[in-house]
């Protein structure tokens, strides 16, 4: 089955927000654990180490990237189990990300928001987030892991068309 892209792009005063969502039949507390506990994040994104708190920096290993690099992520906000905001910077630039969890009637929506100053890299960023969110789903359901090749370059055109 070929995954369908779900991301949407919203203009903001400082650029664009790329927004992707997934919904789980679970409490916000349970989904929060999937996106914040190192042993659970290791199953879909990568493990992290350090002392997690707003204003502090942890290191996250991008386990499903080539050479599995460690990156510093600054925790800008942490409001369990509703909101996590992080930022990172490397030679490619800076990224500002937000996870919002919205629980309604026994289901929790995860809304990943990538705050972008430019839509230039959207064709590669969007498929990557679709892949990682489907990895989150696979980790929560014990389902098969998706293959990145099913996302990129297959979804590149979809995301470029959003700009």
DSSP file (Angstrom, degrees, kcal/mol; ACC not computed):
  #  RESIDUE AA STRUCTURE BP1 BP2  ACC     N-H-->O    O-->H-N    N-H-->O    O-->H-N    TCO  KAPPA ALPHA  PHI   PSI    X-CA   Y-CA   Z-CA
    1    1 A X              0   0    0      0, 0.0     2,-0.5     0, 0.0   149,-0.0   0.000 360.0 360.0 360.0 129.6    0.0    0.0    0.0
    2    2 A X        -     0   0    0      1,-0.0     2,-0.1   149,-0.0   149,-0.1  -0.727 360.0-121.1 -84.9 125.5    1.4    3.4   -1.0
    3    3 A X        -     0   0    0     -2,-0.5     2,-0.4   147,-0.1    -1,-0.0  -0.423  21.3-135.5 -68.7 139.9    1.1    6.0    1.8
    4    4 A X        -     0   0    0     -2,-0.1     2,-0.1   126,-0.1    -1,-0.1  -0.800  21.1-116.2 -94.5 133.4   -1.0    9.1    1.0
    5    5 A X        +     0   0    0     -2,-0.4   122,-0.1     1,-0.1    -1,-0.0  -0.431  31.5 177.7 -68.2 143.3    0.5   12.4    2.0
    6    6 A X        +     0   0    0     -2,-0.1    -1,-0.1     2,-0.0    15,-0.1   0.476  35.1 121.2-122.2  -9.7   -1.6   14.3    4.5
    7    7 A X        -     0   0    0     13,-0.1     2,-0.3   119,-0.1    13,-0.2  -0.151  39.0-166.2 -63.6 151.8    0.4   17.5    5.2
    8    8 A X  E     -A   19   0A   0     11,-2.1    11,-2.9     2,-0.0     2,-0.5  -0.964  13.1-134.8-135.2 155.6   -1.0   20.9    4.7
    9    9 A X  E     -A   18   0A   0     -2,-0.3     2,-0.4     9,-0.2     9,-0.2  -0.933  17.1-171.3-116.6 130.8    0.7   24.3    4.5
   10   10 A X  E     -A   17   0A   0      7,-2.4     7,-2.9    -2,-0.5     2,-0.1  -0.979  23.3-124.0-123.7 130.1   -0.6   27.4    6.3
   11   11 A X  E     -A   16   0A   0     -2,-0.4     2,-0.3     5,-0.2     5,-0.3  -0.461  31.4-177.2 -69.3 142.5    0.8   30.9    5.9
   12   12 A X  E >   -A   15   0A   0      3,-2.4     3,-1.2    -2,-0.1    -1,-0.0  -0.865  43.1-100.5-131.4 167.5    1.9   32.7    9.0
   13   13 A X  T 3  S+     0   0    0     -2,-0.3     3,-0.0     1,-0.2    -2,-0.0   0.794 124.7  39.9 -60.2 -26.1    3.3   36.2    9.6
   14   14 A X  T 3  S-     0   0    0    102,-0.0     2,-0.3   104,-0.0    -1,-0.2   0.364 132.7 -70.5-105.8   6.0    6.8   34.7    9.7
   15   15 A X  E <  S-A   12   0A   0     -3,-1.2    -3,-2.4     2,-0.0     2,-0.3  -0.868  78.6 -33.5 151.6-114.2    6.6   32.2    6.9
   16   16 A X  E     -AB  11 116A   0    100,-3.1   100,-3.5    -2,-0.3     2,-0.5  -0.977  35.6-139.9-144.1 154.2    4.6   28.9    6.8
   17   17 A X  E     -AB  10 115A   0     -7,-2.9    -7,-2.4    -2,-0.3     2,-0.6  -0.986  12.9-152.9-114.2 124.0    3.5   26.1    9.1
   18   18 A X  E     -AB   9 114A   0     96,-2.5    96,-2.7    -2,-0.5     2,-0.5  -0.873  20.7-166.3 -90.6 122.4    3.6   22.6    7.8
   19   19 A X  E     +AB   8 113A   0    -11,-2.9   -11,-2.1    -2,-0.6     2,-0.4  -0.952  14.4 172.1-121.0 126.3    0.9   20.7    9.7
   20   20 A X  E     - B   0 112A   0     92,-2.3    92,-3.0    -2,-0.5     2,-0.3  -0.981  11.0-166.0-129.8 143.8    0.6   16.9    9.8
   21   21 A X  E     - B   0 111A   0     -2,-0.4     2,-0.3    90,-0.2    90,-0.2  -0.936  14.5-179.3-132.4 153.5   -1.8   14.9   12.0
   22   22 A X  E     - B   0 110A   0     88,-1.8    88,-3.5    -2,-0.3     2,-0.4  -0.973  17.4-146.6-141.5 148.4   -2.4   11.4   13.1
   23   23 A X  E     - B   0 109A   0     -2,-0.3     2,-0.4    86,-0.2    86,-0.2  -0.966  12.2-169.6-122.5 136.3   -5.2   10.2   15.5
   24   24 A X  E     - B   0 108A   0     84,-2.6    84,-3.1    -2,-0.4     2,-1.9  -0.958  30.4-125.3-125.1 139.7   -4.9    7.3   18.0
   25   25 A X  S    S+     0   0    0     -2,-0.4     2,-0.3    82,-0.2    82,-0.2  -0.615  81.0  91.0 -81.4  81.8   -7.5    5.6   20.0
   26   26 A X  S    S-     0   0    0     -2,-1.9    -2,-0.2    80,-0.0     2,-0.1  -0.971  82.4 -83.1-165.9 163.4   -5.7    6.3   23.3
   27   27 A X     >  -     0   0    0     -2,-0.3     4,-2.2     1,-0.1     5,-0.2  -0.366  38.1-115.9 -73.4 158.0   -5.5    8.8   26.0
   28   28 A X  H  > S+     0   0    0      1,-0.2     4,-2.9     2,-0.2     5,-0.2   0.866 116.7  58.3 -60.7 -36.1   -3.3   11.9   25.7
   29   29 A X  H  > S+     0   0    0      2,-0.2     4,-1.8     1,-0.2    -1,-0.2   0.914 107.6  45.8 -60.7 -42.8   -1.2   10.6   28.6
   30   30 A X  H  > S+     0   0    0      2,-0.2     4,-1.4     1,-0.2    -2,-0.2   0.920 115.4  45.1 -67.9 -43.7   -0.4    7.4   26.7
   31   31 A X  H  X S+     0   0    0     -4,-2.2     4,-1.3     1,-0.2    -2,-0.2   0.888 109.0  57.9 -67.0 -37.8    0.4    9.2   23.4
   32   32 A X  H >X S+     0   0    0     -4,-2.9     4,-0.9     1,-0.2     3,-0.5   0.905 103.3  53.3 -57.3 -42.4    2.5   11.7   25.3
   33   33 A X  H >X S+     0   0    0     -4,-1.8     4,-2.2     1,-0.2     3,-0.6   0.879 104.6  56.0 -60.6 -37.6    4.6    8.8   26.6
   34   34 A X  H 3< S+     0   0    0     -4,-1.4    -1,-0.2     1,-0.2    -2,-0.2   0.797 114.4  38.5 -65.1 -28.1    5.1    7.7   23.0
   35   35 A X  H << S+     0   0    0     -4,-1.3    -1,-0.2    -3,-0.5    -2,-0.2   0.444 127.4  30.4-104.2  -0.4    6.5   11.1   22.0
   36   36 A X  H << S+     0   0    0     -4,-0.9     2,-0.4    -3,-0.6    -3,-0.2   0.643  90.8  88.8-129.9 -24.2    8.5   11.9   25.2
   37   37 A X  S >X S-     0   0    0     -4,-2.2     4,-3.0    -5,-0.3     3,-1.0  -0.680  70.1-136.7 -84.2 127.9    9.9    8.7   26.9
   38   38 A X  H 3> S+     0   0    0     -2,-0.4     4,-1.7     1,-0.3    -1,-0.1   0.836 101.9  51.1 -55.2 -39.6   13.3    7.7   25.5
   39   39 A X  H 34 S+     0   0    0      1,-0.2     4,-0.3     2,-0.2    -1,-0.3   0.825 116.4  42.3 -69.2 -28.0   12.6    4.0   25.2
   40   40 A X  H X4 S+     0   0    0     -3,-1.0     3,-0.8    -7,-0.2     4,-0.4   0.847 112.0  51.5 -86.1 -36.2    9.4    4.7   23.3
   41   41 A X  H >X>S+     0   0    0     -4,-3.0     4,-3.1     1,-0.2     5,-2.5   0.826 100.5  66.4 -67.3 -28.1   10.8    7.5   21.1
   42   42 A X  T 3<5S+     0   0    0     -4,-1.7     5,-0.2    -5,-0.3    -1,-0.2   0.780  93.5  60.9 -61.0 -26.2   13.6    5.0   20.2
   43   43 A X  T <45S+     0   0    0     -3,-0.8    -1,-0.2    -4,-0.3    -2,-0.2   0.691 125.0   9.9 -76.4 -18.5   11.0    2.8   18.5
   44   44 A X  T <45S+     0   0    0     -3,-1.3    -2,-0.2    -4,-0.4    92,-0.2   0.628 142.1  10.3-134.4 -24.6    9.9    5.4   15.9
   45   45 A X  T  <5S-     0   0    0     -4,-3.1    18,-0.9    -5,-0.2    19,-0.7   0.672 107.6 -82.8-124.2 -50.7   12.2    8.5   15.9
   46   46 A X      < -     0   0    0     -5,-2.5    -3,-0.2    16,-0.2    16,-0.1  -0.683  43.6 -78.2 150.5 157.6   15.2    7.7   18.0
   47   47 A X        -     0   0    0     -5,-0.2    14,-3.0    -2,-0.2     2,-0.3  -0.297  40.0-153.3 -74.2 164.0   16.4    7.7   21.6
   48   48 A X  E     -C   60   0A   0     12,-0.2     2,-0.3     2,-0.1    12,-0.2  -0.956   6.0-162.4-135.7 158.9   17.3   10.8   23.4
   49   49 A X  E     +C   59   0A   0     10,-2.4    10,-2.7    -2,-0.3     2,-0.2  -0.977  41.4  60.5-140.4 152.6   19.6   11.6   26.4
   50   50 A X  S    S-     0   0    0     -2,-0.3     2,-0.8     8,-0.2     8,-0.1  -0.659  88.9 -51.3 124.0 179.2   20.0   14.5   28.8
   51   51 A X        -     0   0    0      6,-0.4     2,-0.5    -2,-0.2     6,-0.1  -0.826  56.2-146.8 -96.0 107.2   18.0   16.3   31.4
   52   52 A X        +     0   0    0     -2,-0.8     2,-0.3     4,-0.1    -2,-0.1  -0.614  42.4 121.2 -82.2 124.6   14.7   17.2   29.7
   53   53 A X    >   -     0   0    0     -2,-0.5     3,-2.4     3,-0.1    22,-0.4  -0.917  69.6 -73.7-170.2 152.8   13.1   20.5   30.9
   54   54 A X  T 3  S+     0   0    0     -2,-0.3    22,-0.2     1,-0.3     3,-0.1  -0.299 121.0  21.4 -54.5 134.7   12.1   23.7   29.3
   55   55 A X  T 3  S+     0   0    0     20,-3.6    -1,-0.3     1,-0.3     2,-0.2   0.297 105.6 105.2  88.0  -9.1   15.1   25.8   28.4
   56   56 A X    <   -     0   0    0     -3,-2.4    19,-3.1    19,-0.3     2,-0.4  -0.585  64.7-129.4-100.8 165.2   17.4   22.8   28.4
   57   57 A X  E     - D   0  74A   0     17,-0.2    -6,-0.4    -2,-0.2     2,-0.3  -0.953  20.8-175.1-117.1 133.1   19.0   20.9   25.5
   58   58 A X  E     - D   0  73A   0     15,-2.6    15,-3.3    -2,-0.4     2,-0.5  -0.798  25.2-120.2-115.1 163.4   18.8   17.1   25.0
   59   59 A X  E     -CD  49  72A   0    -10,-2.7   -10,-2.4    -2,-0.3     2,-0.5  -0.918  24.4-163.8-106.3 132.6   20.5   15.1   22.3
   60   60 A X  E     -CD  48  71A   0     11,-3.0    11,-2.8    -2,-0.5     2,-0.7  -0.953  12.3-142.6-116.2 131.3   18.4   13.0   20.0
   61   61 A X  E     - D   0  70A   0    -14,-3.0     2,-2.0    -2,-0.5     9,-0.3  -0.838  12.1-141.9 -92.9 118.2   19.7   10.2   17.9
   62   62 A X    >   -     0   0    0      7,-2.8     3,-1.8    -2,-0.7     7,-0.3  -0.575  24.9-176.1 -78.9  84.9   18.0   10.2   14.5
   63   63 A X  T 3  S+     0   0    0     -2,-2.0    -1,-0.2   -18,-0.9   -17,-0.2   0.676  74.0  48.8 -63.5 -22.3   18.0    6.4   14.4
   64   64 A X  T 3  S+     0   0    0    -19,-0.7     2,-0.3    -3,-0.1    -1,-0.3   0.170  93.5  91.4-108.4  18.2   16.5    6.1   11.0
   65   65 A X  S X  S-     0   0    0     -3,-1.8     3,-2.3     4,-0.1     2,-0.0  -0.759  95.0 -78.5-105.1 157.4   18.8    8.5    9.2
   66   66 A X  T 3  S+     0   0    0     -2,-0.3     3,-0.5     1,-0.3    -1,-0.1  -0.344 119.1   4.1 -56.6 130.4   22.0    7.6    7.5
   67   67 A X  T 3  S-     0   0    0      1,-0.2    -1,-0.3    -4,-0.1    -4,-0.1   0.440 105.2-109.8  68.6   5.5   24.8    7.1   10.1
   68   68 A X    <   -     0   0    0     -3,-2.3    -1,-0.2    -6,-0.2    -5,-0.2   0.889  47.5-159.1  42.9  62.4   22.2    7.7   12.9
   69   69 A X        -     0   0    0     -3,-0.5    -7,-2.8    -7,-0.3     2,-0.4  -0.270  13.1-125.3 -71.5 156.6   23.6   11.1   14.0
   70   70 A X  E     -D   61   0A   0     -9,-0.3     2,-0.4    -7,-0.0    -9,-0.3  -0.869  29.5-171.5 -98.0 134.8   23.0   12.8   17.4
   71   71 A X  E     -D   60   0A   0    -11,-2.8   -11,-3.0    -2,-0.4     2,-0.4  -0.970  24.2-118.7-127.6 142.2   21.5   16.3   17.3
   72   72 A X  E     -D   59   0A   0     -2,-0.4     2,-0.5   -13,-0.2    17,-0.4  -0.652  28.5-169.9 -77.7 133.6   20.9   18.8   20.0
   73   73 A X  E     -D   58   0A   0    -15,-3.3   -15,-2.6    -2,-0.4     2,-0.4  -0.990  12.3-146.2-123.8 122.6   17.3   19.8   20.5
   74   74 A X  E     -DE  57  87A   0     13,-3.1    13,-1.9    -2,-0.5     2,-0.9  -0.738  15.3-133.5 -86.1 132.4   16.4   22.7   22.8
   75   75 A X  E     + E   0  86A   0    -19,-3.1   -20,-3.6    -2,-0.4   -19,-0.3  -0.785  28.7 174.5 -87.6 108.9   13.2   22.2   24.7
   76   76 A X  E     +     0   0A   0      9,-2.2     2,-0.3    -2,-0.9    10,-0.2   0.807  68.0   1.4 -86.2 -32.8   11.3   25.5   24.2
   77   77 A X  E     - E   0  85A   0      8,-1.8     8,-2.6   -23,-0.1     2,-0.3  -0.977  55.3-176.0-155.2 143.3    8.1   24.4   26.0
   78   78 A X  E     + E   0  84A   0     -2,-0.3     2,-0.4     6,-0.2     6,-0.2  -0.884  11.9 163.5-145.0 109.8    6.9   21.3   27.7
   79   79 A X  E >>  - E   0  83A   0      4,-3.4     3,-3.0    -2,-0.3     4,-1.7  -0.716  44.0-114.1-128.6  78.2    3.3   21.2   28.9
   80   80 A X  T 34 S+     0   0    0     -2,-0.4   -51,-0.1     1,-0.3    -2,-0.1  -0.240  86.8   1.3 -60.6 144.3    2.4   17.5   29.6
   81   81 A X  T 34 S+     0   0    0    -53,-0.2    -1,-0.3   -52,-0.0   -49,-0.1  -0.652 132.8  45.9 -98.9  44.0    0.4   15.9   28.0
   82   82 A X  T <4 S+     0   0    0     -3,-3.0    19,-2.7     1,-0.3     2,-0.4   0.775 104.9  24.0-115.8 -35.5   -0.6   18.6   25.6
   83   83 A X  E  <  +EF  79 100A   0     -4,-1.7    -4,-3.4    17,-0.2     2,-0.4  -0.990  42.3 174.8-148.6 132.8    2.3   20.5   24.0
   84   84 A X  E     -EF  78  99A   0     15,-2.2    15,-3.1    -2,-0.4     2,-0.4  -0.990  10.7-175.0-133.0 125.4    6.0   20.0   23.3
   85   85 A X  E     +EF  77  98A   0     -8,-2.6    -9,-2.2    -2,-0.4    -8,-1.8  -0.986   9.9 169.5-123.1 130.5    8.0   22.6   21.4
   86   86 A X  E     -EF  75  97A   0     11,-2.2    11,-3.0    -2,-0.4     2,-0.3  -0.916  13.8-163.0-135.0 160.3   11.6   22.1   20.4
   87   87 A X  E     -EF  74  96A   0    -13,-1.9   -13,-3.1    -2,-0.3     2,-0.3  -0.986   6.4-178.2-142.4 153.7   14.2   23.7   18.2
   88   88 A X  E     - F   0  95A   0      7,-2.2     7,-3.0    -2,-0.3     2,-0.4  -0.977   8.0-159.1-147.3 157.9   17.4   22.7   16.6
   89   89 A X  E     + F   0  94A   0    -17,-0.4     5,-0.2    -2,-0.3     2,-0.2  -0.998  20.3 149.2-142.8 136.8   20.1   24.2   14.5
   90   90 A X  E >   - F   0  93A   0      3,-2.7     3,-1.8    -2,-0.4    -2,-0.0  -0.789  65.3 -67.1-146.3-167.7   22.8   22.7   12.3
   91   91 A X  T 3  S+     0   0    0      1,-0.3     3,-0.1    -2,-0.2    -2,-0.0   0.745 129.5  57.4 -62.2 -21.8   24.7   23.6    9.1
   92   92 A X  T 3  S-     0   0    0      1,-0.3     2,-0.3     0, 0.0    -1,-0.3   0.598 120.3 -97.1 -83.7 -11.1   21.4   23.3    7.1
   93   93 A X  E <   -F   90   0A   0     -3,-1.8    -3,-2.7     2,-0.0     2,-0.4  -0.878  50.4 -48.6 130.1-163.5   19.7   25.9    9.2
   94   94 A X  E     -F   89   0A   0     -2,-0.3     2,-0.4    -5,-0.2    -5,-0.2  -0.879  40.3-159.3-116.6 147.3   17.3   26.0   12.1
   95   95 A X  E     -F   88   0A   0     -7,-3.0    -7,-2.2    -2,-0.4     2,-0.5  -0.969   3.4-164.6-124.9 138.9   14.1   24.1   12.7
   96   96 A X  E     +FG  87 115A   0     19,-0.8    19,-2.5    -2,-0.4     2,-0.3  -0.990  18.2 179.6-123.8 121.5   11.3   25.0   15.1
   97   97 A X  E     -FG  86 114A   0    -11,-3.0   -11,-2.2    -2,-0.5     2,-0.4  -0.893  11.7-170.0-126.5 150.4    8.8   22.1   15.8
   98   98 A X  E     -FG  85 113A   0     15,-2.2    15,-3.1    -2,-0.3     2,-0.5  -0.999   7.5-160.4-140.5 137.1    5.7   21.8   17.9
   99   99 A X  E     -FG  84 112A   0    -15,-3.1   -15,-2.2    -2,-0.4     2,-0.4  -0.982  11.5-171.9-115.0 125.1    3.7   18.7   18.9
  100  100 A X  E     -FG  83 111A   0     11,-2.4    11,-2.9    -2,-0.5     2,-0.5  -0.964   6.7-159.4-115.4 133.9    0.1   19.3   20.1
  101  101 A X  E     - G   0 110A   0    -19,-2.7     2,-0.5    -2,-0.4     9,-0.2  -0.963   7.8-173.8-114.6 124.7   -2.0   16.5   21.6
  102  102 A X  E     - G   0 109A   0      7,-2.4     7,-2.8    -2,-0.5     2,-0.5  -0.955   7.5-159.3-123.6 112.3   -5.7   17.0   21.5
  103  103 A X  E     + G   0 108A   0     -2,-0.5     2,-0.4     5,-0.2     5,-0.2  -0.788  17.2 167.1 -96.7 130.2   -7.8   14.4   23.3
  104  104 A X  E >   - G   0 107A   0      3,-3.1     3,-1.5    -2,-0.5    -2,-0.1  -0.955  65.3 -23.6-143.9 120.8  -11.5   14.0   22.4
  105  105 A X  T 3  S-     0   0    0     -2,-0.4     3,-0.1     1,-0.3    -1,-0.0   0.869 127.9 -41.1  48.5  51.2  -13.8   11.2   23.4
  106  106 A X  T 3  S+     0   0    0      1,-0.2     2,-0.3   -81,-0.0    -1,-0.3   0.516 121.2  96.6  80.9   5.1  -11.1    8.5   23.9
  107  107 A X  E <   - G   0 104A   0     -3,-1.5    -3,-3.1   -82,-0.2     2,-0.5  -0.947  57.2-151.6-126.0 149.4   -9.0    9.5   20.9
  108  108 A X  E     -BG  24 103A   0    -84,-3.1   -84,-2.6    -2,-0.3     2,-0.5  -0.978   4.5-151.7-124.8 125.3   -5.9   11.7   20.7
  109  109 A X  E     -BG  23 102A   0     -7,-2.8    -7,-2.4    -2,-0.5     2,-0.6  -0.808   7.7-152.7 -91.1 130.7   -4.9   13.7   17.7
  110  110 A X  E     -BG  22 101A   0    -88,-3.5   -88,-1.8    -2,-0.5     2,-0.6  -0.924  10.9-167.9-100.0 122.6   -1.2   14.4   17.4
  111  111 A X  E     -BG  21 100A   0    -11,-2.9   -11,-2.4    -2,-0.6     2,-0.6  -0.942   2.3-163.7-114.6 110.9   -0.6   17.5   15.4
  112  112 A X  E     -BG  20  99A   0    -92,-3.0   -92,-2.3    -2,-0.6     2,-0.5  -0.840   7.3-170.3 -94.1 125.5    3.0   18.0   14.3
  113  113 A X  E     -BG  19  98A   0    -15,-3.1   -15,-2.2    -2,-0.6     2,-0.7  -0.969   9.4-166.0-120.7 119.1    3.7   21.6   13.3
  114  114 A X  E     -BG  18  97A   0    -96,-2.7   -96,-2.5    -2,-0.5     2,-0.6  -0.917  17.2-145.3-103.3 110.4    7.0   22.5   11.6
  115  115 A X  E     -BG  17  96A   0    -19,-2.5   -19,-0.8    -2,-0.7     2,-0.4  -0.669  22.8-169.4 -79.3 116.2    7.4   26.3   11.6
  116  116 A X  E     -B   16   0A   0   -100,-3.5  -100,-3.1    -2,-0.6     3,-0.1  -0.883  29.6-165.0-112.9 136.6    9.1   27.2    8.4
  117  117 A X  S    S+     0   0    0     -2,-0.4     2,-0.3  -102,-0.2    -1,-0.1   0.667  88.3  21.3 -85.5 -18.8   10.6   30.6    7.4
  118  118 A X        -     0   0    0   -102,-0.1     3,-0.3  -103,-0.1    -1,-0.2  -0.990  62.8-143.8-145.8 149.7   10.7   29.4    3.8
  119  119 A X  S >  S+     0   0    0     -2,-0.3     3,-1.5     1,-0.2     4,-0.3   0.258  71.0 110.8 -94.9  11.3    8.9   26.6    1.8
  120  120 A X  T 3  S+     0   0    0      1,-0.3     3,-0.4     2,-0.1    -1,-0.2   0.876  81.6  36.8 -53.8 -46.5   12.1   25.9   -0.2
  121  121 A X  T >> S+     0   0    0     -3,-0.3     4,-2.5     1,-0.2     3,-1.9   0.250  81.3 114.5 -94.2  12.3   12.8   22.5    1.2
  122  122 A X  H <>  +     0   0    0     -3,-1.5     4,-2.2     1,-0.3     5,-0.4   0.816  67.0  64.5 -55.5 -35.3    9.1   21.4    1.5
  123  123 A X  H 34 S+     0   0    0     -3,-0.4     4,-0.3    -4,-0.3    -1,-0.3   0.726 116.0  28.6 -64.3 -22.4    9.6   18.6   -1.1
  124  124 A X  H <> S+     0   0    0     -3,-1.9     4,-1.2     2,-0.1    -2,-0.2   0.716 119.4  53.9-105.5 -30.9   12.0   16.8    1.2
  125  125 A X  H  X S+     0   0    0     -4,-2.5     4,-2.0     2,-0.2     5,-0.2   0.944 105.5  52.7 -69.3 -48.0   10.8   17.9    4.6
  126  126 A X  H  X S+     0   0    0     -4,-2.2     4,-2.3     1,-0.2     5,-0.2   0.928 108.7  47.0 -57.4 -52.6    7.1   16.9    4.2
  127  127 A X  H  > S+     0   0    0     -5,-0.4     4,-2.4    -4,-0.3    -1,-0.2   0.866 109.9  56.3 -59.0 -34.3    7.7   13.3    3.1
  128  128 A X  H  X S+     0   0    0     -4,-1.2     4,-2.5     2,-0.2    -1,-0.2   0.922 108.8  45.0 -62.8 -44.0   10.2   12.9    6.0
  129  129 A X  H  X S+     0   0    0     -4,-2.0     4,-2.6     2,-0.2     5,-0.2   0.873 110.6  53.9 -69.4 -35.8    7.5   13.9    8.6
  130  130 A X  H  X S+     0   0    0     -4,-2.3     4,-2.1    -5,-0.2    -2,-0.2   0.939 110.7  48.2 -59.5 -44.9    4.9   11.7    6.9
  131  131 A X  H  X S+     0   0    0     -4,-2.4     4,-2.0     1,-0.2    -2,-0.2   0.946 112.4  47.1 -59.6 -50.9    7.4    8.8    7.3
  132  132 A X  H  X S+     0   0    0     -4,-2.5     4,-2.1     1,-0.2    -1,-0.2   0.886 111.3  50.7 -64.1 -38.2    8.2    9.5   10.9
  133  133 A X  H  X S+     0   0    0     -4,-2.6     4,-2.1     2,-0.2    -1,-0.2   0.876 110.5  49.5 -67.4 -34.7    4.5    9.9   11.9
  134  134 A X  H  X S+     0   0    0     -4,-2.1     4,-2.4    -5,-0.2    -1,-0.2   0.818 107.6  55.0 -70.7 -28.8    3.8    6.6   10.2
  135  135 A X  H  X S+     0   0    0     -4,-2.0     4,-2.4     2,-0.2    -2,-0.2   0.899 106.3  52.0 -65.0 -40.4    6.7    5.1   12.2
  136  136 A X  H  X S+     0   0    0     -4,-2.1     4,-1.9     2,-0.2    -2,-0.2   0.935 109.8  48.8 -59.2 -46.3    5.0    6.4   15.3
  137  137 A X  H  X S+     0   0    0     -4,-2.1     4,-1.8     1,-0.2     6,-0.3   0.932 110.9  49.7 -59.7 -46.5    1.8    4.6   14.3
  138  138 A X  H  X>S+     0   0    0     -4,-2.4     5,-1.3     1,-0.2     4,-1.1   0.884 110.2  51.4 -60.5 -38.9    3.7    1.4   13.6
  139  139 A X  H  <5S+     0   0    0     -4,-2.4    -1,-0.2     1,-0.2    -2,-0.2   0.840 112.1  46.4 -68.1 -31.8    5.4    1.6   17.0
  140  140 A X  H  <5S+     0   0    0     -4,-1.9    -1,-0.2     1,-0.2    -2,-0.2   0.766 122.0  34.9 -80.7 -25.8    2.0    2.1   18.7
  141  141 A X  H  <5S-     0   0    0     -4,-1.8    -2,-0.2    -5,-0.2    -1,-0.2   0.426 102.4-122.1-107.0  -0.3    0.3   -0.7   16.9
  142  142 A X  T  <5 +     0   0    0     -4,-1.1    -3,-0.2    -5,-0.2    -4,-0.1   0.802  64.7 148.7  57.8  29.6    3.2   -3.1   16.6
  143  143 A X      < -     0   0    0     -5,-1.3    -1,-0.2    -6,-0.3     2,-0.1  -0.281  56.1 -71.6 -84.1 174.9    2.6   -2.9   12.8
  144  144 A X        -     0   0    0      1,-0.1     2,-0.2    -3,-0.1    -1,-0.2  -0.389  53.0-108.3 -68.3 144.7    5.3   -3.2   10.1
  145  145 A X        -     0   0    0     -3,-0.1    -1,-0.1     1,-0.1   -10,-0.1  -0.504  34.7-118.5 -70.8 138.6    7.7   -0.3    9.8
  146  146 A X        -     0   0    0    -15,-0.2     2,-0.5    -2,-0.2    -1,-0.1  -0.336  23.2-118.1 -70.9 161.2    7.1    1.7    6.7
  147  147 A X    >   -     0   0    0      1,-0.1     3,-2.1    -2,-0.0     4,-0.3  -0.893  10.8-139.9-101.4 129.1    9.9    2.0    4.1
  148  148 A X  G >> S+     0   0    0     -2,-0.5     4,-2.3     1,-0.3     3,-2.3   0.828  99.8  68.6 -58.5 -32.3   11.2    5.5    3.5
  149  149 A X  G 34 S+     0   0    0      1,-0.3     5,-0.5     2,-0.2    -1,-0.3   0.713  90.9  62.3 -61.2 -19.5   11.4    4.8   -0.3
  150  150 A X  G <4 S+     0   0    0     -3,-2.1    -1,-0.3     1,-0.1    -2,-0.2   0.614 112.2  36.9 -78.0 -11.6    7.6    4.8   -0.3
  151  151 A X  T <> S+     0   0    0     -3,-2.3     4,-3.0     1,-0.3     2,-0.5   0.786 104.1  76.3-106.6 -43.5    7.6    8.4    0.9
  152  152 A X  T  < S-     0   0    0     -4,-2.3    -1,-0.3     1,-0.3   -28,-0.1  -0.983 110.4  -0.1-127.7 125.2   10.5   10.1   -0.9
  153  153 A X  T >> S+     0   0    0     -2,-0.5     3,-1.5    -3,-0.1     4,-0.6  -0.974 124.1  70.7 -92.4   5.6   10.6   10.9   -3.7
  154  154 A X  T 34 S+     0   0    0     -5,-0.5     4,-0.3     1,-0.3    -2,-0.2   0.833 108.6  35.9 -53.2 -38.0    7.0    9.7   -4.2
  155  155 A X  T 3X S+     0   0    0     -4,-3.0     4,-2.1     1,-0.2    -1,-0.3   0.447  90.0  97.1 -96.3  -0.6    5.5   12.5   -2.1
  156  156 A X  H <> S+     0   0    0     -3,-1.5     4,-2.5    -5,-0.2     5,-0.2   0.921  83.6  49.0 -54.9 -49.5    7.9   15.2   -3.2
  157  157 A X  H  X S+     0   0    0     -4,-0.6     4,-2.0    -3,-0.2    -1,-0.2   0.881 107.8  54.8 -61.5 -39.7    5.6   16.6   -5.9
  158  158 A X  H  > S+     0   0    0     -4,-0.3     4,-0.7     1,-0.2    -1,-0.2   0.951 112.3  42.5 -58.1 -50.2    2.6   16.8   -3.5
  159  159 A X  H >X S+     0   0    0     -4,-2.1     3,-0.8     1,-0.2     4,-0.7   0.878 111.7  53.7 -69.4 -36.6    4.5   18.8   -0.9
  160  160 A X  H >< S+     0   0    0     -4,-2.5     3,-0.8     1,-0.2    -1,-0.2   0.858 104.0  58.1 -64.0 -32.6    6.1   21.1   -3.5
  161  161 A X  H 3< S+     0   0    0     -4,-2.0    -1,-0.2     1,-0.2    -2,-0.2   0.717  93.7  67.0 -70.6 -18.9    2.6   21.8   -4.9
  162  162 A X  H <<        0   0    0     -3,-0.8    -1,-0.2    -4,-0.7    -2,-0.2   0.812 360.0 360.0 -69.6 -29.0    1.5   23.1   -1.5
  163  163 A X    <<        0   0    0     -3,-0.8    -1,-0.3    -4,-0.7    -2,-0.2   0.479 360.0 360.0 -76.2 360.0    3.9   26.1   -1.8
